[in-house]
Amino acid sequence: MKDRFGFNSKVLLLLFSEYKMLDYQTLDTIADSYTPLLAILCLGYLAKSLYRKEFTAFKTLGLFVIYSLAVSYGIMFWDNHFNIWPAFELDYSTHTAVALSLVVSLCLMVRSLSRLWIASLLMYMTLMEYQDYHSLADMLSTALVVGIFLAPFSVRILKQTSSDAIMESNS
């Protein structure tokens, strides 16, 4: 099944058809576990900064996590009230918004693992498309709008820190 732009991630899965695929429920469980796992990782890295008495990092990154989640859910409420995404025959993807918020937070916390965090988000988005949770257009439009709100603060945090992430100092 293709989305509005002709993208079909199921074709990729056919390339690996010789391997036994996981059933829908197993993939659903994996998808449902992704965001809570990201949240636990964020809380763990924040706790680490508190334990190390890195109060500036704790405050800066903790506030960023709260802000980014507020943006994600705020846009959801805004969309529910004004029906912006449905006007374009799209669906606001809260899954994508929250996952993006937590991945950006993790990238700021541990920059050396940024590629891993971003790769995990891309795999999650591929899984959501495969499971027919959202179309690629739903996810990209959501990520674009949420990203516009997160970018200025992310850049500011990056400029305030050295080449190592805030959480990686004193390692």
N, C-alpha and C positions, 0 to 999 in steps of 0.2 A: 504494500500500500504506500503510495507516494503522497507527500505533503504538497502544499500549494506550489512549491518551488521545484518539484520533481525529484527531491532527495528521497532515496530509499535505502535506509541503513540495513534492511533485511537482506539486501544483495550481498553485503559484506558477510553476513552470517551464513549465506549459502556457500560461500567460498570454503567455509570450514565445516561443511555438512557431513564430512566423514567422521567428525567427532560427535559424540552423543551430547545433545543439547539439554540443558537443565529445563525442567518444566516451568510453566508460568508462575505457579505458587512459589517455587524456590527463587526465581528471579525477582518476584514481588517482595519476598522477604529480604533479599539482598538490597533492593532499592529502598525499602522501608528502614533499613538499618543504617544507611549512608549518612543521613543528616544527623541523627542522634550521635553517631560516632564522631562526626566533625565537631559537634557541640562538646562532647566529652574531651576531645583533644584540645579545644580552645580553653575549656575550664582547667585542664591539666597544665597547659603552658602558663595560664594566668596564675595558678596556684604555685607553680615553680618560681615565677617572678616574685611572688609574695614571700615565699620561703627564702629566697635569696636576698630579700630586703631591697628589691629593685622597685621601689614604690612608684617612680615616674613611669616605668614601663608598664607596671600593673594598671596605673590610672589611665594612661594614654590608650593602651590596647583594650582595656576593659570598657572604656567609654566608646571606643570604636566599634567593638562587638555590639554593644547596646544600640548605638546609633544605626549600624548597618541592619540589624534586625528590625529596628523601628521603621527604617526606610522600606524594607521588604514587606512588612505587614501593613504599613501606612499606605503604600501604593495599592496593596490588595483591597483595603477598605475603600480607597478612592475609586478603584476600578469597579468594585461592587456597587458603589453609589452612582457613578456616572456612566458605567458600561462603555468604557473607552476601548478595551480590547475587543469586545463583541462587535463594536461598530466597524472593525476591520476584519471581521470573521475570524478572530483569534481568541485565545484564552490566556489570561495572565497566569503564569506558572509560579505559584508560590513556592513549589519545590525548588525550582531553579533559582528564584530570588534568595531564598534562605541559604541554599547550598553555596551560591556565589558569595553571599555575605560572609559566611564562615570560612570559605576558601581564601578570600581576600584577607581576612583576619589572620588565618594561619600563615599566609605568605608574608605578612608583616611581622609575625611572631618569629618565624623560622625561615628566613630567606633561602637558606641553603637547600631547603626541601620544596621550594616553590614549584619546580617542575613536577614533582610528585603530586602536590596538591592540585595543580592545574590539570594534569593528566587524569587524576581521579574524577575531577569535575566533568571533563569531556567524556569519560567512560560512563559516568552516571547519566549524562544527557543522552548518550547513545542508548543506554538501557531504557530510559524513560520513553524515547521515541520507539524503540523496539516493542515495548510493553503497551504502546498506544496510550500512554498517560497524557502526552502533549506532542504536538508537531514540532518540527525543527523551528518553524517560524514563531510559534508560541514562545519557545525557549530563548531564541535569539532576540526577539523583541523585548522580552522581560529582562534579559541580561543587559541589553543596551540601556534601557531606561534606569535600571537599578545602578548599573555601572556609572552612569552620568552623575548620580548622587554620591557614589562612593569615591570616585576618582579624586576630587579635590582634597579630601581628607587623607586619602591614601598617599598621595604625592607629598602632602605636607609632613606626614609621619616619616616617609622615606627621606625627606630632606633633613629632618631633625636628627636622624640617626646616622651613624657612620656606615661604612660599607658592610658591616655585619649587622644582622637584625638586632633589635633591642633585646630580645630574649637570649641571644647567643653571646652577649657580652659576659666577660668573666668566666667563660667556659674552660 
